[in-house]
Amino acid sequence: MVIADRAAILVNFVFENYEAYSGLEIAVAAVFFAVQIYGDFAGYSSIAIGAAWVMGFKLMQNFNHPYFALNIQDFWRRWHISLSSWFRDYVYIPLGGSRCSNLKKYRNTAIVFLISGLWHGASWTYIVWGALHGIYQITGDLIKPFRHKLETILKINTTCFSYRLFNIIITFILVDFAWIFFRAPDISTAFIMIKQMFSIWNPWIFFDNSLYEMGLDRKDFWVLCFSVLILWLVSFMQERGIKIREKLAKQNLLFRWIIYYAVIIFIIVFGIYGPNYDASQFIYFQF
């Protein structure tokens, strides 16, 4: 929540004043929207799961570190798992799933993702977002034989960390590019922002304080970056199979509660709220 609501300030500022920004400034806003929507949606999913658990109900996991996905298909196994599972069971499989010709399989994939876009709203931005993910999946499947052949010829080690990291980065870039359409108020704005993003190469924004003129001052910007780093470290540990709550539960009482109170105090100190703050509702409450 600290991460999502702070990222929202920067994202809203840039998307509402997109004419004033270009190049890496828009790219930074797009990256932080990816952070915002994950923190917002996965955050309230975790709250729902935790609240249900307190009352004795075990709900399904809804997110499984989607930005560690190795490809788009893997991303959809990790993102919004409840909805992805529903589309798989009640749309994709009844259409024939993958147990048919390649042409029909690609048709089924395209239909599922177009419906996924329409599920979010009757807007061209959501339709293009869904269509892009469908194109990603179909293209990935089409080039898979060529990729494997190239990896064999070049003797690329597909089990090493660098190979996995490369795939994670490429997948995130594709997902983040599609998020621009999801967040933009209309399709023309999305295309203008993309054009401006590729119109100029301005790496100097990381050194000339431009980042602190995008809705967040220096302090809040670095609190956001530090919080994202904590989120990434925790997610990485969980991805590696380290169960943090179980580890903490085995520690001595004093150490355990120092950690708990440190987290609570961090949220209280760095949370986004107050008399001048207009709290945004959860992003997915509109869908």
VENMO-V123069 format. One record per residue. N is the residue number from 0. PHI is phi in whole degrees, -180 to 180 (NA if undefined). D_CENTER is the distance of its C-alpha to the mean C-alpha in whole Angstrom. Layout:
n=[N & N]
phi=[PHI & PHI]
d_center=[D_CENTER & D_CENTER]
This chain:
n=[0 & 1 & 2 & 3 & 4 & 5 & 6 & 7 & 8 & 9 & 10 & 11 & 12 & 13 & 14 & 15 & 16 & 17 & 18 & 19 & 20 & 21 & 22 & 23 & 24 & 25 & 26 & 27 & 28 & 29 & 30 & 31 & 32 & 33 & 34 & 35 & 36 & 37 & 38 & 39 & 40 & 41 & 42 & 43 & 44 & 45 & 46 & 47 & 48 & 49 & 50 & 51 & 52 & 53 & 54 & 55 & 56 & 57 & 58 & 59 & 60 & 61 & 62 & 63 & 64 & 65 & 66 & 67 & 68 & 69 & 70 & 71 & 72 & 73 & 74 & 75 & 76 & 77 & 78 & 79 & 80 & 81 & 82 & 83 & 84 & 85 & 86 & 87 & 88 & 89 & 90 & 91 & 92 & 93 & 94 & 95 & 96 & 97 & 98 & 99 & 100 & 101 & 102 & 103 & 104 & 105 & 106 & 107 & 108 & 109 & 110 & 111 & 112 & 113 & 114 & 115 & 116 & 117 & 118 & 119 & 120 & 121 & 122 & 123 & 124 & 125 & 126 & 127 & 128 & 129 & 130 & 131 & 132 & 133 & 134 & 135 & 136 & 137 & 138 & 139 & 140 & 141 & 142 & 143 & 144 & 145 & 146 & 147 & 148 & 149 & 150 & 151 & 152 & 153 & 154 & 155 & 156 & 157 & 158 & 159 & 160 & 161 & 162 & 163 & 164 & 165 & 166 & 167 & 168 & 169 & 170 & 171 & 172 & 173 & 174 & 175 & 176 & 177 & 178 & 179 & 180 & 181 & 182 & 183 & 184 & 185 & 186 & 187 & 188 & 189 & 190 & 191 & 192 & 193 & 194 & 195 & 196 & 197 & 198 & 199 & 200 & 201 & 202 & 203 & 204 & 205 & 206 & 207 & 208 & 209 & 210 & 211 & 212 & 213 & 214 & 215 & 216 & 217 & 218 & 219 & 220 & 221 & 222 & 223 & 224 & 225 & 226 & 227 & 228 & 229 & 230 & 231 & 232 & 233 & 234 & 235 & 236 & 237 & 238 & 239 & 240 & 241 & 242 & 243 & 244 & 245 & 246 & 247 & 248 & 249 & 250 & 251 & 252 & 253 & 254 & 255 & 256 & 257 & 258 & 259 & 260 & 261 & 262 & 263 & 264 & 265 & 266 & 267 & 268 & 269 & 270 & 271 & 272 & 273 & 274 & 275 & 276 & 277 & 278 & 279 & 280 & 281 & 282 & 283 & 284 & 285 & 286]
phi=[NA & -58 & -70 & -64 & -72 & -74 & -62 & -60 & -62 & -66 & -62 & -61 & -62 & -72 & -68 & -84 & -125 & -62 & -63 & -87 & -125 & -157 & 55 & -69 & -63 & -69 & -61 & -63 & -63 & -65 & -62 & -72 & -69 & -59 & -67 & -61 & -68 & -71 & -62 & -67 & -76 & -67 & -64 & -76 & -64 & -65 & -62 & -63 & -64 & -67 & -63 & -67 & -62 & -58 & -92 & 94 & -107 & -105 & -93 & -70 & -67 & -108 & -140 & -135 & 49 & -62 & -82 & -99 & -64 & -90 & -159 & -66 & -62 & -66 & -57 & -77 & -79 & -109 & -98 & 45 & -59 & -62 & -71 & -59 & -65 & -64 & -62 & -63 & -77 & -112 & -125 & -65 & -66 & -60 & -74 & 124 & 57 & -106 & -90 & -162 & -66 & -59 & -61 & -69 & -62 & -69 & -61 & -61 & -63 & -62 & -62 & -59 & -77 & -67 & -65 & -60 & -64 & -66 & -59 & -79 & 157 & -83 & -139 & -63 & -62 & -71 & -65 & -64 & -57 & -64 & -62 & -61 & -65 & -64 & -63 & -55 & -66 & -65 & -62 & -59 & -71 & -66 & -91 & -56 & -61 & -67 & -65 & -63 & -65 & -64 & -64 & -69 & -63 & -85 & 55 & -82 & -79 & -88 & -107 & -86 & -64 & -63 & -67 & -64 & -62 & -58 & -65 & -64 & -65 & -62 & -62 & -63 & -61 & -64 & -63 & -67 & -61 & -66 & -62 & -59 & -66 & -64 & -89 & -62 & -67 & -156 & -68 & -67 & -62 & -59 & -68 & -64 & -63 & -66 & -61 & -68 & -65 & -97 & -83 & -149 & -107 & -127 & -65 & -67 & -62 & -80 & -126 & -109 & 73 & -62 & -64 & -91 & -117 & -121 & 103 & -117 & -78 & -57 & -61 & -67 & -63 & -76 & -63 & -62 & -63 & -64 & -66 & -64 & -61 & -60 & -59 & -64 & -64 & -63 & -63 & -63 & -63 & -66 & -63 & -84 & 89 & -85 & -92 & -63 & -63 & -68 & -63 & -64 & -62 & -89 & -84 & -65 & -55 & -61 & -62 & -58 & -76 & -63 & -64 & -59 & -69 & -61 & -67 & -61 & -65 & -59 & -66 & -65 & -72 & -104 & -64 & -97 & -167 & 128 & -63 & -99 & -103 & -97 & -63 & -83 & -74 & -57 & -54 & -82 & -69 & -85 & -105]
d_center=[14 & 16 & 13 & 11 & 15 & 16 & 13 & 14 & 17 & 16 & 14 & 16 & 19 & 18 & 17 & 21 & 23 & 21 & 25 & 25 & 22 & 22 & 21 & 19 & 18 & 16 & 14 & 14 & 13 & 10 & 9 & 9 & 8 & 4 & 6 & 8 & 6 & 5 & 8 & 10 & 9 & 9 & 12 & 14 & 14 & 15 & 18 & 19 & 19 & 21 & 23 & 24 & 25 & 27 & 29 & 30 & 27 & 24 & 21 & 19 & 16 & 13 & 10 & 11 & 9 & 7 & 6 & 10 & 10 & 13 & 13 & 12 & 14 & 13 & 9 & 11 & 13 & 10 & 8 & 10 & 13 & 16 & 15 & 15 & 18 & 20 & 19 & 20 & 23 & 25 & 24 & 23 & 26 & 28 & 28 & 29 & 26 & 26 & 30 & 31 & 32 & 29 & 30 & 29 & 26 & 24 & 26 & 24 & 21 & 21 & 22 & 20 & 17 & 19 & 20 & 16 & 16 & 19 & 18 & 16 & 19 & 22 & 21 & 20 & 17 & 16 & 18 & 17 & 13 & 15 & 17 & 15 & 13 & 17 & 18 & 16 & 17 & 21 & 21 & 19 & 22 & 25 & 25 & 24 & 28 & 28 & 26 & 27 & 31 & 30 & 28 & 32 & 34 & 32 & 32 & 28 & 28 & 25 & 25 & 24 & 21 & 21 & 21 & 18 & 16 & 17 & 15 & 12 & 12 & 13 & 11 & 8 & 10 & 11 & 7 & 7 & 11 & 10 & 8 & 12 & 14 & 12 & 12 & 16 & 19 & 20 & 20 & 23 & 21 & 18 & 20 & 22 & 19 & 18 & 22 & 22 & 19 & 22 & 25 & 25 & 24 & 24 & 24 & 26 & 24 & 23 & 26 & 28 & 26 & 24 & 21 & 23 & 24 & 21 & 21 & 21 & 24 & 24 & 24 & 21 & 19 & 20 & 19 & 16 & 16 & 18 & 15 & 12 & 15 & 16 & 13 & 12 & 16 & 16 & 13 & 15 & 18 & 17 & 16 & 19 & 21 & 22 & 22 & 22 & 24 & 26 & 27 & 27 & 30 & 32 & 33 & 35 & 35 & 36 & 33 & 30 & 31 & 31 & 27 & 27 & 28 & 27 & 23 & 25 & 26 & 23 & 21 & 25 & 25 & 22 & 21 & 21 & 24 & 27 & 30 & 28 & 25 & 24 & 21 & 18 & 18 & 15 & 13 & 13 & 17 & 18 & 17]
